[in-house]
């Protein structure tokens, strides 16, 4: 029978170079002893752009008793970032390229049973120009950051070398309320020197442990052969996996039997359901419309990076459940199998995706690594009922130079996904600047856009015309908002919140406005808050915080739920909820303030310093008590509501002060320049008035991307003279694919331009006046 042996404990670790793992006598006594999961970027990965990227080594001594010598031994890594080489007793077993999926190697031929075996693993999170992601707005933590196991199996077993999959695929051919017609594809491997006959048995059990179906087949497998066997089954009157309404799970026990012995057994949880997405009404799950109120999730945690355990996964899921989300976009890569299991059990609808993001390789225009990671994602997660959507790319248009090839790869990824799994829908997340009529909108079954009106460009209300125009232009295309959000830092506060002030108040106000727009548009098949949690983003330096994206509804350490969290909780849950917004904005200089309440209760009553003020009926989940007078010193604020006979409420304390608390204001001024922190603005005389510049064909201009301008020595010199050396700032890699005119429009939509703005009108005219003299 199959044995799974976890080997997380007692590894030796070093950043020192080794002779490619071949020297098994290497002295590692001075190395650090640690246990997995582990990342060497737990601290520096979220402190700014200067974090360690390179090769590091892990070593461990393995042993198995001599009695196991007739079995096969595999090693399983559930996640190591990003290129991993594995050696056993000096023999190179192979290399895995990609940092997020499960991968295995066969140790058998080089394993000494009854003796000590030296396992050496090199993990490298350096930049590889053909391993995705090449560049992205999150930290690429290095290390063996998920579990490592030994698998001991009979020579005849369910295949372990099929892209890290379970070797069992439960295909839902036809599902309805009356019956679920299934096909099981089982891959059987025979490592013996002779042909063998086995009996494949499949037992299905429901969530209560009741036996609901059984099938068996006799199978002959040639020596050293892998054979795929198909078995059909039907569940009558199935209990459907119905999301939050009831996430019923079945269990398939797949066993190989021979002469009264069970050689191998694989237990596969699964659920049955049917679904579709309508361009006018959104998702229908098991025939009923389901609103996908979604959040996106990154897998890292403060001071832990990606090296998190089941405990952290459980905490994340509890917070996602508390806010009332019905769907999770697991961005931008394959997540831990344990978290997909949680989504299955909790009824979360999942968008799963690969890290084909921001920029395509210039050395491999076929997308080989992206395709490989997609096959791994699909095969390893095929049996999770929570996954309804395979995500193929995220904002790949930003920094991808070879436009024709990028489009071709996206189409190829869609074909691969359909070939691997025709039962699910394909989707992708376009960057905001993709035109509504662009072919990108028709390459996948359904589509998403990352839009940040009200933060990076425009105002929150701009969602209205854009959404309605897209839907009118593409009436047969199912649209979602795959990302939307704003930075919110809980130290910063403002009575009159404005875009780019980084306050918790603007963060909440932004989400109030945007959600009101989304909930009125039933044709959106989903919306995904960016992000559920703050996360490490080494290239960022804004709002006074380095190395972090602070758009989360919950802080990086999961200790504080921001005000916007409770705004969504009031809208998305039926659990009685009352919350006072702005409670961290303690010191107030105004004599009177407005007190905002997020609640799903019908009416709430306000008390100030134990005196009842008034009772107000809730309006769209937000209640505002206006012009509440504060007394000198401390003021105790309390709100109460009655829900189903129970009293729920919240309280806060505000201090009436004479002088404003300066720490409530962000220590950097990002309000005057939309793309502050992307560039250092050079001192340059812009007083000269320049007439409109006519741009002829065949020359350089601000209509070209930053990358195009910086690759030509003459245009590069002009850009540096007028804009500064933009290649030296961390955000350049993210923004180099943008046309200068696009960046200028992003800035202009958010604030008045003056002569000192990076993209002032005169500065752009200077650029074009000089650039048009250079032919392409």
C-alpha positions, 0 to 999 in steps of 0.5 A: 500500500501507498505510504506518504512520509512527510520530510519537512523536519531537519534540513540544512540550508545555505546560500553558499555555492556547491558543486551542483550537488554532486559532492555527497561528502560536502561538509554542511555542519555549519549550515543553518538547520531548519524545517520546512516550509521555508523562504529566505525572503521572509523579512527582506521580501516585503521591505523594498526592492533590495531582496535576495534573489539567487540560488540557495541549497538545502540538504537532508539525509534520507533513509528507508529500511531494507524491507522497502527495496522492492517498492518505488520511491518518489519525492514530492515538492508541493512548491519551490520557487522558482527553478529547482534542481534535485540530486540524490547521492550525487545524481542529478534527478532533474530540474523543475521550472516554475515556482507554484506547482507540485512536482515529483522525481523518481528516487528509486534507481539511486536510493540505497535502502537500509543506508543513509542517502544524501538529498541535495536541492538547489532552489533559485529565485533569480530572474530567468528570461523564460520562466514565468513570471518574468516581472510582476507587482508582487515579491518572488519569494525564494525557497522550498515554501510548501511541504515535501513528502516521500511516496513509497508505492508498489511497482504497480501504482496509480501514476505519479509522474503525470505533471504532479497530478493525482493520476485520476481524473473525474470527468463530469460528462453530464450533470443535472438534478436527476443524475450525474454521469461521470467518467474516470480516467485512471493512469496505471503504471507498471514498473515491473519487468513483466506484464501484470494484470490488476483489478481496478476498483472504484468506490464512490461515497457521499459526504455521510460515508454512504456507498453510492456507486461501484465499478471495477475493470480488469486491466493488463499493463505491459512492463514499464508501461503507463496505461490509461483506463476509462471507467463510467459511473452514474450517481442517481439523485446526486447531492450537488456541490452548490457553493455556499448553499451547500458544498457537498463533497463525494469521495472516490476510492480508486484501488489496484488489487491483485491476488487479494492484495491492495497494491495501491489506493488513491482517495479523491474528493470531488463534487458534482455540479453544472454551471454556465455564464450568461452575458446578461445575467452572470453565473448560474450554478446548478440552474440558479443565478449566483452573484460572485462577490469576489476577493483576490488573494495572494499567498504571503504573510508578514514575516513569513512570506510564502512559507505559511502553514495550514494554520495561516490558510485556515485564518485566511479562509475564515476572514474571507468567509466573514466578509461574505465573499462568494468567490476567490480569484487565486492570483496570480499563480497556482496556490497550495492544494490545501487552500483549494481543498478549503475552497471545495469544503467551504463552497467558494467559487474559484478562479485559478490561474497561471503566472503568465503576467505583465511581460512575455519572454523575448527568448521563447516566443512559443510560450513553452513555460506558460503552457507547461504551468497551465497543464500542471495547474489543470491536471493537479486541480482537475477534481476540485469542484470549486474551480469553475474558471481557468485564468490564462493571463493577467495584464500580459499586454503591459510589457510584452514587446512582441504583440503578434506572438503574445496574442498567438500564445494566449490563443494557444493557452486557450486551446490547451485549456480546452484540450485538457479540460473542456468542462470549465470556462477559460478567462483572463484579466486584461489591463485597463488600456485594452480596447473594448473591441480588441480581439483579446475580448474574444479569445476566451469563454469569458473575460475580465478587466483590471480597472482602477478608476478612482485610483490610478486614473479617473474617478470612481464614477467613471466605471459607469460609462465604461461598463455600460459601453463595453456591455453595449459594444459586446452584448454577447461577451460575459464581462467581469471586473477582475481587479479594482481597489485603492491603497488604504493605510490605517495610520492615515486619516482625513475628514475630507478624503481624496484620491491618493491621500492613502487614508483609511477613509478614502479607501472605504469611500472608494469601495462604497462608490464602486460597489454601488455601481457594481451591484446595479449591473447584473450582467457582471459575472463577477467582481474581485476586490484587489485585494483581500489582504495587503501583500509583499510587492518589492518594487513599490514605495508609496504612501510612506511604505516600502515593499508592500501593496496596501490595497487589502481589506485586511492588513498584511499581518491579518491583525486589522480589518480595515473599514472597507472590510465592514462595508462589504460585510454589511452588503454581502452577509446576513449575519447582523453587523454594525460597525463604526467607521473611522474609529482609528481616526481618534484625535478630531479638531472639529467641534462637530463630526459625521459618524458613519455606520456600516450595517445590515440591520434595519435601523440603528441608534446612536449614543454619545457619552451615554446619551441617546441621540437618535435612531436612523433607518439604514439606507443601502447599508450605510447610515450617517449621523451628521453634525454630532457635537464633540465635547472637550476630551474623550467622547464615547460613541456607541451604536446599537441595533436589534436583529431578531431579538438580539442586540448588536452594536459597536463602540468607539472613542474620539478625542476632541483636540486643538491641533491636528495629529500630523501622523495622520497625513502620509509622509510623502506627497503623492497627491500632486503627481499620479505616478509619483514614486515611478520616476524622479522628476529632473529639474528642467526649464519648462517655461518656454512655450511650445506650439502644438507638434504635428507628428508625421509617420515613421518617427518616434513620439510620445505615442511609443512605449517607454521601452521602445524609446529607451532601446534607441540610443538617440531617443533614450538620451532625449527621454533622460534629459526631459524625464530622467533616467526612468530605467533606474526606478523599481517601477520601470519594469512594470510600466515600460510597456505603456505608451508615454501618452497613456501615462500622461493621460493617467496623470492628467485625469487625476489632478491639474497639471502644472509646469513641474508635473512630470507629464506637463503639457509643455514637457510632452511637447518638448519630448515630441519636438525632439523625438520626431527628428529621429526616424524609426 
